Every structure is written in C-alpha cells, then in structure tokens.
Amino acid sequence: MQSLNAVASEFQVLSRAALEKMNTPLPVQQKQEAYNPFAADEDDSHAEDQSLMESERREQLRQIEEQRKFNDSLITEREEGIKMLETKVLEVNDIFRDLSTLVQEQGVMIDNIESNIEVSLERTTKGVGELEQAQKYAKKSTKKLWCLLILALGFLVVAIIIVIPAVLL
C-alpha cells in the first residue's frame, strides 16, 4: 500500500489538474455574418441564394458538431478526472481507517503495558518488604544459633568436667 504522504501528494496534483481543466473556458464560436437575401443584387438567382444558404448551414452544422465533440471530450476528460479523484479519496479513506485501527490497537497495548508496570511496581515493593523481613529473621536466627552453640559448648564443658573425674576415679 502506498504511504500516506505519496497518496496525499498525488491527490493534490490530481485535484489541481482537475481544477485547471474545470476553469478552462470553452472556446467561443465565432459569429458569422448572417446571410441577408435582401442585400443581394436583384440579378442573383434564387438557386445561388439557396446554394449559399446551404453552404452556410453546412458550415454552421460542422462548427456546431466540432464544438459538440470538443465539449464531449472535455466532459469525458473531467469525468475521468473526477473518477480518479474519487478513487484517490477512497484510498485516503482506507488509509485513515487503517491508521485509526492501528491507533486503537496500540492504545490497548499501551493500556496493557501501563497495567503491567503498575502490577510490577506493587509486586516489587512487596518483594522488597519481604526481603527486609527475611533479613531481620536471618539476623535473629543467627543470634539464636550462636546462643544455642554457646549453650551446647557450656553443656559439653560441664559434662566433660563431670565425666572426666568420674572416669578417673
């Protein structure tokens, strides 16, 4: 799919071209002097008048036909420009829909990330508290272990003192 910038610039070029063609004035048909049969000499025959009028009519019809063809080609060209413009607008519309979908999806992802960060912060804070408590318990258990060891050594010394003289006797 074309990038948004490429489609937008192409859209601008096409719209400018369409505006130029729409603003182009149609060629003006030149007026021809109307045949005035009364201004002709009285000597001219009626047949010459008829043939002259017929040739003027043919020329007028030819010019009208050329003008009609020119107008038809302009209309066709403008219709094609409008269809192309419509196609480009639809493409831009599709791009904006895709962009909207991506923004919505990323919004959901950002919300999930934010939620995960909050949960991680809570759990980290709780873990730090538990580690501090474990450190306190470890210090207390070390003190208790030393006390028990000293007490056990004391009992051992007392037992040795009592047992050695009894064995020696």
N, C-alpha and C positions, 0 to 999 in steps of 0.2 A: 504494500500500500504506500502511496506517495506520502511524503512528510507533509505536515500541516503547512509549513512555510511555502513549499513548492505549489501546493494546491491554491493557497491564498494568493500568491503572486500571479499564477496563471489565471485565476478568477478575475483579478484586477485588470490584466491585459485584455481578456475577453470582454469584460464589461466596458472598458474604454473603447474598444473597437466597435462594439455594438452601439454605443452612444454616438460615435462619429458617423456611423452609417445611418443611424436614425436622424441625425441632424443634417445630413447631406440634403440639400434642396434638390427637388426633382427638376430636370431640365424643362424649361418653358418652351412650349410650342410656339414657333414664330407665326405671327398672323400673316396671312396672305391677303392681299387686296381682293376684295370680293369683285366678282365679275359684274359689271354693270352693263346690261344689254342696251340700256338707253343711250350710253355714251358712245356706243359704236356708230360707225358710219351707217347711213341708211342703205348703203350699197351692199353691205355684208349680207351674205345669205344666211338663212336660218340654219342650214346644215353646218356652217362654220361655227356658228354660235353653239350649236349642240355639241360639236366635237370639242370645242374649247371648254365648255362646261363639263363635259365628260372627263376630259384630261385633268381638269382641276379637281374634280371629285375623286378621281383615282389617286391623285397626289395627296389629297387630304386623307383619304382612307389609308393610304400607305403610311403617312405620317402618324395617323391615329394608331394603326397596327404596330408600328415601331415603338410608339410611346407605351402602348399596352404591354408589349413584350418587355420593354425596359422596366416598367412598373412591376410586372410579374417576376422578373429576375430579382428586382430589389426586395419584393415581398418574400420570395423564396429564400434569398440570402439572409434576410432578417429573421425569418422563421428558423432557419438552421442555427443562426447565432443564438436565438432565444432557447432553442432545444439544447445547444451546447452549454449555455449558461445555466439552464435548469439542471443538466447533468452535473455540472461542477458544484452547484449549490447542494444537490443531493449528496455528493461526495463529501463536501464540507460538513453537512449534517451528520453523515455517518461517522466522520472523524470525531466530531464533538460528542456523539453518543458513546463512541469507544473511549474517549478521554474521560467522560463522565463515569463510565463503568469502572475504569482504572482508578479514578479518584475515590470512588465509593469502596472498592476493594481494598485500596491502600489505607483508607480511613479505618476500616475494620481491622486490618493488620496492625495499624498504629495503636488502636484501642487495645488489642491483644497484647502488644509489646508493653504498653503502659501498665496494664493489669499484671503482667508477669513481673515487671520491675517492682511494683508495689508489693506483690507477694514475696519476691526475693528479699526486699528490704525488711519486711516483717520477720521472715524466717532467719535472716542473718542476725537481726537484733536479738531474736530469741536464742539463736545459737551462741552468740557472744555471752549472753547472760548464763546460759547453761555451762559454757566453758569456765567462766569465772567461778560459778558454784562448784564445778568439778575441781578446780584448782584449790579452793578452800577445803573441800573434802580431802584432797590429796595431802595438804599440809597437816590437817588434823590426824589423818590416818598415819602419817609418818611419825608425828609426835607420839601417838599411841603405840606404834610399833617399837619406837625407841624405849618407851616406858616399859613395855612388856619384855623387851630384850634385857633391860637392866634388872627388872624384877626376876627374870628367869636366871640371869647370871648370879643374882643375890641368892636365890634358892639353891643354885648349884654350889656356890661357895659354902653356904651353910651346910649343905648335905655332905660336901667333901670334908668339912671340918668335923662334922659329927661322925661320919663313917670312917675316916682315917684313924682317929684314936680308938674307935671300937674295934677296928680290924687289927690294930697293932696290939691291942691287949689280949 
